[in-house]
Amino acid sequence: MTLEIPDKPYLRIGEVARLLGTHTHVLRYWESCFPQLKPVRAASGQRLFRPADLETLLIIKTLLHEEGYTIAGAKKRLAELCGEAQNERAGMVGELKDELNDILKMLD
């Protein structure tokens, strides 16, 4: 499922629910189940979702509705996916550090 994410820094829960084709109470439930999902709160208490949150929600919806995972299974799979992404970022940071050190050596 592809989703056209609006070019806005934050989306309200109603907007996110419409984009995903689900109800707001489902999003609130998923927020309580998945620790990776942490929308920021406005001063008024309104949940504000970032584009990264929307991507996480899309993965959760895909795992649950299209791939048939249970909540527990989806939690485990999402944790695996987040761990893989974190390892990939760590590898990229390490490569970048190596490149910067090489440049520093060239400049000396």
Buried (B, 14 or more C-beta within 10 A) or exposed (E): EEEEBEEEEBBBBEBBBEBBEBEBEBBBEBBEBBEBBBBEEEEEEEBBBBBEBBEBBBBBBEBBBEEEBEBEEBBEBBEEBBEEEEEEEEEEEEEEEEEEEEEEEEEE
